[in-house]
Amino acid sequence: QVQLVESGGGSVQAGRSLRLSCVAAGFTSSRKCMAWFRQAPGKEREVVAVVYNGGGTTSYADYSDSAEGRFLISLDSPRNTMVLEMNSLRDEDTAMYYCAAKQEVTHALCRAGQSSDSFLDWGRGTQVTVSS
C-alpha cells in the first residue's frame, strides 16, 4: 500500500495560481501511475491530471479538458513527489483535490485507467477554494 499526503491547498482569487504537492511512501515498483482528482460538493470525483513514470527519466502526462493548458503535472520519481501547478484558476476549480496512485502498470494502462475506481491508494485531500 502506498501512503499519500497532499499539501498546498488554500483560498485564492480567480486568475491566480496554486501549487499542490503529493508526497508518496511505500512504492515497491519503479512503474508508477499517479493522478490528481477533485470533487466539488454534490458532484462526482473527476480526474484532473495523470502522470506516469516507468522507471526512467521521462514522465508522461495527461490532462482533463478543463485542466489542459492551465495546469501542469509533474513527478519527481526518485523523491516520490508529484506536483500540480494550477494557473488561471476559476471559480469552478473549487473542490477537494486528492492524490491517487497505483503501481506496476504500463503506460498504456495508466492512460486507459483514469477512473477513480481504478486507483487503490488515496490521500486525504487538500481543499482549493477559488473566488471571483
C-alpha positions in Angstrom: 0.0 0.0 0.0 1.2 3.5 -0.9 0.7 6.3 1.6 0.0 9.7 0.1 0.0 13.1 1.7 -1.2 16.2 -0.1 -0.4 19.8 0.7 -0.6 23.3 -0.8 -4.3 23.9 -1.0 -5.9 27.2 0.0 -8.1 30.1 -1.0 -7.2 32.3 -3.9 -8.8 34.8 -6.2 -9.8 33.8 -9.7 -7.0 34.2 -12.1 -4.3 33.4 -9.6 -2.2 30.3 -9.2 -1.7 27.5 -6.6 0.8 24.7 -6.3 -0.3 21.3 -4.9 2.2 18.7 -3.8 1.7 15.0 -3.0 4.4 13.0 -1.3 4.2 9.2 -1.6 5.7 6.5 0.5 5.7 2.8 0.1 6.1 2.3 -3.6 7.6 -1.1 -4.4 7.7 -0.7 -8.1 9.5 1.8 -10.3 6.5 1.8 -12.6 4.3 4.5 -11.1 1.0 6.0 -12.2 -0.2 8.9 -10.1 -3.0 11.3 -10.5 -4.9 14.3 -9.2 -8.6 14.0 -8.8 -11.0 16.6 -7.5 -14.5 16.5 -6.0 -16.8 19.5 -5.6 -19.8 19.4 -3.3 -22.6 17.5 -4.8 -20.5 16.3 -7.7 -18.7 13.1 -8.6 -15.0 12.8 -8.2 -13.2 13.6 -11.5 -9.7 13.2 -12.8 -7.7 16.4 -13.3 -4.4 15.1 -14.5 -2.4 11.9 -14.6 1.3 11.3 -14.8 3.3 8.1 -15.5 6.9 7.1 -14.9 8.2 3.7 -16.0 11.4 3.9 -14.1 13.3 6.2 -16.4 14.0 9.9 -16.6 10.8 10.8 -18.6 7.4 11.2 -17.2 4.2 11.3 -19.3 1.3 13.5 -18.5 -2.4 13.6 -19.5 -4.9 16.2 -18.6 -8.6 16.6 -18.5 -10.2 19.1 -20.8 -10.7 21.6 -18.0 -7.0 21.3 -16.9 -5.4 21.3 -20.4 -3.4 24.5 -21.0 -3.8 25.8 -17.4 -2.4 23.1 -15.2 0.9 21.3 -15.2 1.5 18.0 -13.5 5.0 16.7 -12.8 6.5 13.7 -11.0 9.9 13.5 -9.3 10.0 9.8 -9.3 13.2 9.3 -7.1 11.7 11.5 -4.5 8.1 10.2 -5.0 6.8 13.7 -5.1 4.0 14.8 -7.5 3.2 18.4 -8.1 0.2 20.1 -9.7 0.8 23.7 -10.8 -2.6 25.3 -11.3 -2.7 28.6 -13.2 -5.5 30.9 -14.3 -7.8 29.4 -11.6 -11.5 29.7 -12.0 -14.4 29.6 -9.6 -15.3 26.1 -11.0 -11.9 24.8 -9.9 -13.1 25.0 -6.3 -13.0 21.4 -4.9 -11.3 19.0 -2.6 -8.2 17.8 -4.5 -7.0 14.2 -4.0 -3.8 12.5 -4.8 -4.0 8.9 -6.0 -1.6 6.2 -7.0 -1.1 2.8 -8.4 2.0 0.9 -9.4 3.3 -2.0 -11.5 1.3 -0.8 -14.5 2.2 0.0 -18.1 1.9 3.5 -19.5 -0.9 2.3 -21.7 -2.8 1.0 -18.7 -2.1 4.2 -16.7 -3.6 6.3 -19.6 -6.5 4.0 -20.1 -7.4 3.6 -16.4 -8.2 7.1 -15.3 -11.4 6.4 -13.4 -11.3 6.8 -9.7 -12.2 3.2 -9.0 -9.0 2.1 -10.8 -6.8 3.7 -8.2 -6.2 1.8 -5.0 -4.3 4.3 -2.9 -5.5 7.8 -2.0 -4.5 10.7 0.1 -6.9 12.6 2.4 -7.2 15.6 0.2 -6.5 19.3 0.2 -9.1 22.0 -0.2 -8.8 24.5 -3.0 -11.2 27.5 -3.0 -11.3 30.0 -5.8 -13.4 33.1 -5.5 -14.0 35.9 -8.0 
